[in-house]
Amino acid sequence: MSFDELDCLREAVRTPSHEEVGEFRQMILQVCEDNGLEAEVDEAVNLIASKGSGKPHLVLNTHMDTVAPFMEFDEDEE
């Protein structure tokens, strides 16, 4: 299975996260699992994903929420 960055971005943009991030967190969790990462949501509702073993070498820390949309998503396929 190969990861399609553009398809993932399309799905992420279409997934609401401006008031509640649960649906978006679940989408990212599924993307991680589908691509060979061990992913879980901890008791503080953080998404934690890892691959391999040993000490972590890279840590990404970001927000999943976005500002309220002010325009509809529109993609020009040309």
N, C-alpha and C positions, 0 to 999 in steps of 0.2 A: 504494500500500500504506500502511495506517495502522498506527501502533504502538499496541498494546493493553497498557497498563501492568499491568493486573490479570493478564492471561495471562502476561506476562513474570515477574511476581512469583510466580505459582503455579509456573511451571517452575523458577524460581530456588530456591524453598523446597524443592521436591521433589528437587533435584539435590544429592547428597551433596558436602560439602566439608570435613568435620571431620577427615579423615585425609589426603586427597590432593585437591588443587584442580584437577587436570588436566581433569576432566570439566566442572566449573563454568567454568573459564577458556574451554574450547572453546564452551560454551553462550553465554557473554557475547560471545566473538569473533563467533559467528554472528549474534547479535542486532545487534551493531554493523554488520556487513557487510550484513545484511538491511535496515538502516535508513540506508544511504548513507554510512557512515563508512568511512574507510580504516583497517583494523585489522590488527595483526600482533603476534606474540609474539616479543620480542627474545631475544638469546642468554642473558640472565639470567632468562628466562621471565616477564618483565613483559608485560602486555597493554597495548599502546599503540594508541590510536585517535585519529583526527583527521578534521576536515572543513574543507575550504577550504585556503588557503595563507597564508603569512606567519607571523609570530610567534604562538605560542599565547597566547590570552587567558584561558583557563581550564584549570586543571590539577586533576584529582581524584586523590587518593591514598588508597587503602583496602586493607584485607585481603580476600582472597577466602575465607579459611578461616572456619569457624564452630566453636563448641563442639560436643561430641558431643550428639546429640539425646537428650532425656529423655522425649519424648512423640511420638506419631505425628502427622503433619500431618493436620488435619481442618478442612474448610471448610464452614461453614454457608451454604448457598445462599439462605436466606430473606432 
